[in-house]
């Protein structure tokens, strides 16, 4: 994907949302003329849209560890017991972050995040036969305890299914094989290889 670069929209995103000191992007309150300080995984969205400079993209990827956990990218760094915060990871956020990093050539980091999230989904699928709305990316579990938002972790959620297929499609073949080899059951490995083969044809 091409980067949009220097258009008016890109310059506005770079100016108002980018934070050079922290190396992240933040929301901006136009009514009060103030940038948010809340660190959130939407920091990857300007990369996905091609609106970051190369320098800004490198800074965001350098700060990947702020959000990356054992099972993928956490929505935020604050544990509020809300479903859109730490320790939960959502499939669309993983996909946008991964595609954003790939857009700027950070493929190793993109592969790493993809593998972590895909393996989390797979391990839970092998255990209970379900695909869930969200995952605890710290414990790599579909077990969630939420006080704000949906208290149930919905089964069969469409965007998780779609993001799984796309993340798997974007992985290099050697990473797909490594992922399949790491799954503890033949059924799980078959899901990886069959899905990847079917989507890549």
C-alpha positions in Angstrom: 0.0 0.0 0.0 1.2 3.5 -0.8 1.7 6.1 1.9 -0.4 9.2 1.4 2.3 11.3 2.9 2.1 15.1 2.5 -1.5 16.0 1.8 -3.5 18.4 3.9 -5.2 15.5 5.8 -1.8 13.9 6.5 -0.3 17.1 7.7 -3.2 17.7 10.1 -2.9 14.2 11.5 0.9 14.6 11.9 0.5 18.0 13.6 -2.5 17.5 15.9 -2.4 13.8 16.7 1.3 13.1 16.6 3.4 13.5 19.8 7.1 13.6 18.9 8.2 13.3 22.6 6.2 10.1 23.3 6.4 8.7 19.8 2.7 8.0 19.6 -0.5 9.4 18.2 -3.3 10.6 20.4 -6.9 11.9 20.2 -7.3 15.6 19.9 -10.1 17.7 21.5 -10.8 20.5 19.0 -13.2 22.3 21.3 -10.6 22.8 24.0 -7.6 22.7 21.7 -5.9 20.0 23.7 -4.3 16.7 22.8 -5.3 13.6 24.9 -2.7 11.9 27.0 -4.6 8.6 27.1 -2.4 5.9 25.4 -4.5 3.8 23.2 -3.9 1.3 20.4 -5.5 3.6 17.9 -2.0 5.1 17.8 -1.5 2.6 14.9 -4.4 3.9 12.8 -2.4 6.8 11.1 0.0 4.1 9.9 -2.8 2.0 8.6 -4.2 5.1 6.7 -0.8 6.0 5.4 -0.9 9.4 7.1 2.2 9.2 9.3 5.7 10.2 8.3 8.3 7.5 8.1 9.8 9.0 11.3 6.5 8.9 13.1 5.9 5.3 12.0 9.3 4.2 13.3 8.6 5.9 16.6 5.2 4.1 17.0 6.8 0.7 16.2 9.6 1.4 18.6 6.9 1.8 21.2 5.2 -1.4 20.3 6.0 -2.9 23.7 3.7 -0.3 25.3 0.8 -2.3 24.0 2.1 -5.7 22.9 1.4 -8.6 25.3 1.7 -12.4 25.1 -1.5 -12.6 23.1 -1.3 -9.6 20.9 -2.0 -5.9 21.2 -3.9 -4.6 24.2 -6.5 -1.9 23.5 -4.9 0.4 26.1 -2.5 0.5 29.1 -5.1 1.3 31.7 -7.0 -1.4 33.5 -10.5 0.1 33.9 -12.5 -3.2 33.8 -14.0 -1.8 30.7 -14.1 -4.0 27.6 -12.3 -1.6 25.4 -9.3 -1.3 27.8 -6.4 -3.4 29.1 -6.1 -6.4 29.2 -8.4 -7.0 26.3 -7.4 -7.2 22.6 -9.8 -6.9 19.8 -9.4 -8.5 16.4 -9.9 -5.3 14.3 -7.3 -3.4 16.3 -4.8 -6.3 15.6 -5.5 -6.2 11.9 -5.3 -2.4 11.6 -2.0 -2.3 13.6 -0.5 -5.1 11.6 -1.5 -3.6 8.2 -0.2 -0.2 9.4 3.2 -1.7 10.3 3.4 -3.5 7.0 2.5 -0.4 5.1 5.7 1.2 6.5 7.9 -1.9 6.0 7.9 -3.1 9.6 7.1 -6.7 8.6 9.0 -8.5 11.4 6.9 -6.7 14.1 3.7 -7.3 12.1 4.5 -11.0 11.8 5.2 -11.1 15.6 1.9 -9.5 16.6 -0.1 -11.6 14.0 1.4 -14.8 15.4 0.7 -13.9 19.0 -3.0 -13.1 18.3 -3.6 -15.9 15.8 -2.2 -18.5 18.3 -4.3 -17.1 21.1 -7.5 -17.5 19.0 -6.4 -21.0 17.9 -5.6 -22.2 21.3 -9.0 -21.1 22.7 -10.7 -22.6 19.6 -9.0 -25.9 20.1 -10.0 -25.9 23.8 -13.7 -25.0 23.5 -14.6 -24.9 19.8 -15.5 -21.2 19.7 -14.3 -17.9 18.2 -14.9 -15.0 20.6 -15.6 -11.3 20.4 -12.5 -10.3 22.3 -9.5 -11.9 24.2 -7.5 -11.2 27.3 -4.1 -10.8 25.6 -2.2 -10.9 28.8 -3.5 -14.4 29.9 -4.2 -15.5 26.2 -7.6 -16.5 27.3 -11.2 -15.9 26.1 -12.3 -15.7 29.7 -13.2 -12.0 30.4 -14.4 -10.2 33.5 -15.9 -6.9 32.4 -17.9 -4.3 34.4 -18.3 -1.7 31.6 -19.6 -3.0 28.3 -20.8 -6.5 27.3 -20.3 -8.7 30.3 -20.6 -11.8 28.0 -17.8 -12.6 25.5 -19.9 -13.1 22.4 -19.4 -16.4 20.5 -19.0 -16.5 16.7 -18.2 -12.9 16.3 -17.8 -12.0 12.6 -15.0 -9.5 12.8 -12.8 -11.9 14.7 -13.4 -14.6 12.1 -12.6 -12.1 9.3 -9.5 -10.6 10.9 -8.2 -14.1 11.7 -8.4 -15.1 8.0 -6.8 -11.9 6.8 -4.0 -11.9 9.4 -3.2 -15.5 8.4 -3.3 -14.6 4.7 -0.7 -11.8 5.3 1.7 -14.1 7.1 4.7 -15.4 5.1 4.4 -19.2 4.4 7.2 -20.0 6.9 5.4 -18.2 9.7 2.2 -20.0 8.8 4.0 -23.4 9.1 5.6 -22.3 12.4 2.2 -21.3 13.7 0.7 -24.6 12.7 3.6 -26.6 14.2 3.1 -24.8 17.5 -0.5 -25.8 17.9 -0.9 -28.8 20.2 -3.5 -30.7 18.2 -3.8 -32.0 14.7 -7.1 -30.3 14.3 -5.7 -26.9 15.2 -2.8 -27.3 12.8 -5.2 -28.4 10.1 -7.3 -25.3 10.6 -4.2 -23.1 10.0 -2.9 -24.9 7.0 -6.3 -25.4 5.3 -7.4 -21.8 5.9 -4.1 -20.4 4.7 -3.9 -22.6 1.6 -7.5 -21.8 0.6 -7.2 -18.1 1.1 -3.8 -17.8 -0.7 -4.8 -19.7 -3.8 
